[in-house]
Amino acid sequence: MRRSRRPTDVLPLRRRLALASVPLVGLLAGCVQLTAHVGPGSEPVAGWTRSADAPLSGRTDAVVAGVGDELVVVGGWEWSGGDGELVSETWLWRPPA
């Protein structure tokens, strides 16, 4: 008599497949060349460059939905003073460049 398979019998196989795919994804991500070009024939710029201002301020807990070709962002909390870098020697915030 053949034993019927229960959903819990498949779970270890799914976990093994998921764990085996993690190094593969990391390997593939390491093979991708991440060089940005500003325009045709331009050389990459050393250091930081300022990009255009974002259409929205930084926020947390916003609801984001794709509607057709549009991205709709509703709500969320905006935290002032959150931009910058924590300097480990002084434990003070340094504003962005």
C-alpha positions as CSV (number, residue, x, y, z in Angstrom):
1,M,0.0,0.0,0.0
2,R,1.4,3.4,-1.0
3,R,1.5,6.1,1.5
4,S,-0.1,9.4,0.5
5,R,2.1,12.5,0.5
6,R,1.3,15.1,3.0
7,P,2.1,18.8,2.4
8,T,4.7,18.6,5.2
9,D,6.7,16.0,3.3
10,V,7.6,18.6,0.6
11,L,8.7,21.3,3.0
12,P,12.2,20.1,3.6
13,L,12.8,19.9,-0.2
14,R,11.6,23.4,-0.6
15,R,13.9,24.6,2.1
16,R,16.9,22.8,0.5
17,L,16.1,24.3,-2.9
18,A,15.8,27.8,-1.4
19,L,19.1,27.5,0.5
20,A,20.8,26.1,-2.5
21,S,19.7,29.1,-4.6
22,V,21.1,31.8,-2.3
23,P,24.8,31.2,-3.3
24,L,23.7,31.0,-7.0
25,V,22.0,34.4,-6.8
26,G,25.0,35.9,-5.1
27,L,27.3,34.5,-7.7
28,L,25.1,35.9,-10.5
29,A,24.9,39.3,-8.8
30,G,28.7,39.4,-8.6
31,C,29.0,38.8,-12.3
32,V,27.0,41.9,-13.3
33,Q,28.9,45.0,-14.2
34,L,27.6,48.0,-12.4
35,T,29.1,51.0,-14.3
36,A,26.9,53.9,-14.9
37,H,27.3,56.1,-17.9
38,V,26.0,59.7,-18.0
39,G,25.8,59.9,-21.7
40,P,27.2,58.6,-24.9
41,G,31.0,58.8,-24.9
42,S,31.2,60.2,-21.4
43,E,33.7,58.9,-18.9
44,P,32.7,57.8,-15.4
45,V,33.2,60.6,-12.8
46,A,35.3,60.0,-9.7
47,G,33.7,60.9,-6.4
48,W,30.2,62.0,-5.6
49,T,27.9,63.9,-7.9
50,R,24.6,65.5,-7.0
51,S,21.6,64.1,-8.7
52,A,18.3,65.8,-9.3
53,D,16.0,66.4,-6.4
54,A,13.5,63.6,-5.7
55,P,9.8,64.3,-6.4
56,L,8.9,63.2,-2.9
57,S,10.6,63.6,0.4
58,G,12.0,60.6,2.2
59,R,9.3,58.8,4.3
60,T,8.5,55.6,6.1
61,D,5.4,53.5,6.2
62,A,3.9,54.8,3.0
63,V,1.5,52.8,0.9
64,V,2.9,52.4,-2.6
65,A,0.9,50.9,-5.5
66,G,1.5,50.6,-9.3
67,V,-1.5,51.7,-11.3
68,G,-1.0,51.2,-15.0
69,D,2.2,53.1,-15.9
70,E,2.0,55.3,-12.7
71,L,3.4,54.8,-9.2
72,V,1.1,56.1,-6.5
73,V,2.5,56.9,-3.0
74,V,0.0,57.7,-0.3
75,G,0.7,58.6,3.4
76,G,3.8,57.8,5.4
77,W,5.8,59.7,7.9
78,E,8.4,62.3,7.1
79,W,11.2,62.5,9.7
80,S,13.2,65.8,9.7
81,G,16.9,65.6,10.5
82,G,17.2,62.1,9.2
83,D,19.5,62.9,6.3
84,G,23.2,62.6,6.9
85,E,25.9,60.4,8.3
86,L,26.7,59.4,11.9
87,V,30.4,60.1,12.6
88,S,31.6,57.3,14.8
89,E,34.3,59.3,16.6
90,T,32.1,62.1,17.8
91,W,28.6,60.5,17.6
92,L,27.3,63.5,15.8
93,W,25.4,63.8,12.5
94,R,27.1,65.2,9.5
95,P,24.8,66.6,6.8
96,P,25.0,65.2,3.3
97,A,27.2,67.0,0.8
